Amino acid sequence: MAIMFPDGIHADGSVYPIVPGGYAVVGAAALSGAVTHTVSTAVIVFELTGQISHILPVMIAVILANAVAQSLQPSLYDSIIRIKKLPYLPELGMGHHE
């Protein structure tokens, strides 16, 4: 984005500069959210950076990455439990009453 729009984005008579660090933070939050299968990484990013202005892109990226990762693979924590052969609770099917 910074290469495509070196002067920023011009809209409504204002210039919105492109900050590559913002895109890096959104990507890092999405990656950690996908690996751990948690949405709380978005809150951790807000606390670490102190920037609440990036709430919408971070939340959208984390939720989408989380949804894609949950459909493809188990979480990092579940993988470690299985590798170490630790006991864990089986997944219960919702709506099955016997």
C-alpha positions in Angstrom: 0.0 0.0 0.0 2.9 2.4 0.8 4.4 1.8 -2.6 1.1 2.1 -4.5 0.1 5.3 -2.6 3.3 7.1 -1.5 1.4 10.3 -0.8 -1.3 8.6 1.2 -5.0 8.2 0.4 -6.8 11.4 -0.6 -10.5 11.4 0.5 -12.9 14.1 1.5 -10.3 16.8 1.2 -8.0 15.0 3.7 -4.9 13.0 3.3 -4.7 9.7 5.2 -1.1 8.5 5.3 -0.2 4.9 4.8 1.6 3.4 7.9 3.3 0.1 7.0 3.7 -0.7 10.8 -0.1 -0.7 11.1 -0.4 -3.5 8.5 2.4 -5.4 10.3 0.5 -5.2 13.6 -2.7 -6.4 12.0 -0.9 -9.3 10.3 0.9 -10.3 13.5 -2.4 -10.3 15.5 -4.1 -12.4 12.8 -1.3 -14.9 12.8 -1.3 -15.3 16.5 -5.1 -15.5 16.6 -5.0 -18.2 14.0 -2.4 -20.3 15.7 -4.0 -20.2 19.1 -7.6 -20.2 17.9 -8.4 -17.3 20.3 -9.8 -13.8 19.7 -8.2 -12.5 22.8 -5.0 -11.8 20.9 -6.8 -8.7 19.5 -7.2 -7.3 23.0 -3.6 -8.1 23.8 -2.5 -6.1 20.7 -4.6 -3.1 21.8 -3.0 -3.2 25.2 0.6 -3.6 23.8 0.3 -0.9 21.2 -2.0 1.5 23.0 -3.7 2.3 19.7 -7.5 1.8 19.8 -7.8 3.5 16.4 -6.9 0.2 14.7 -9.7 -1.7 16.4 -11.7 -2.5 13.3 -8.9 -3.9 11.0 -7.4 -5.9 13.8 -10.7 -7.4 14.9 -11.7 -8.3 11.4 -8.4 -9.9 10.6 -8.3 -11.9 13.8 -11.8 -13.2 13.5 -11.3 -14.1 9.9 -8.0 -15.8 10.5 -9.5 -17.6 13.5 -12.4 -18.9 11.4 -10.2 -20.2 8.6 -7.7 -21.8 11.0 -10.5 -23.6 13.0 -11.8 -25.1 9.8 -8.4 -26.4 8.7 -6.5 -27.6 11.7 -6.4 -28.1 15.5 -5.1 -25.3 17.7 -1.5 -25.1 18.9 -2.6 -26.1 22.4 -4.5 -29.2 21.2 -1.5 -30.3 19.1 0.9 -30.1 22.0 -1.6 -32.1 24.2 -1.7 -34.8 21.5 2.0 -34.9 20.9 2.8 -35.3 24.6 0.0 -37.8 24.9 -1.6 -35.9 27.8 -5.2 -36.8 28.8 -7.8 -34.4 27.5 -11.6 -34.2 27.4 -13.2 -35.6 24.2 -15.2 -33.3 22.0 -18.9 -33.5 22.9 -21.4 -33.3 20.1 -23.9 -30.5 20.6 -27.6 -31.5 20.5 -27.1 -35.2 21.2 -29.1 -36.2 24.2 -29.2 -39.8 25.2 
